[in-house]
Amino acid sequence: MDDSKQLTNNFCCRKEEATQSEQYVPREEQVVGGKVKKPGKRGRKPAKIDLKAKLERSRQSARECRARKKLRYQYLEELVSSRERAICALREELEMYKQWCMAMDQGKIPSEIKALLTGEEQNKSQQNSSRHPKAGKTDANSNSW
């Protein structure tokens, strides 16, 4: 290889392209912002952090993580217990309905069902009477402005 070609390959700028303010800088050592950059060392350089401070931050992060995990498990345990209570209540209700069905299969009407039926009939009669007030009387809840 010719010495002039080798010399040109080591520089980042060719003589024809360089302006007066630019300097010929070998590719191995480029000056950017007052610092010398070397090839192969790309990216951010890790900042020199005190090892004790880094370990303390790591410990603090682990403590916070454990606290969040504890809260999450407490929430989930409360959720599970409330769902278990709801399941128990529904099972009791289902058992009551099964007993009512067995009683009705035997020809007996449970007193709870009678109370429900009479309560519904009374509600229906009250709703019908409030929908059709007698002439001359006004509903106490209605306002005539």
Secondary structure by P-SEA (a helix, b strand, c coil): ccaaaaaaaaccccccccccccccccccccccccccccccccccccccccaaaaaaaaaaaaaaaaaaaaaaaaaaaaaaaaaaaaaaaaaaaaaaaaaaaaaaaaccccaaaaaaaaaaaaaaaaaaaaacccccccccccccc
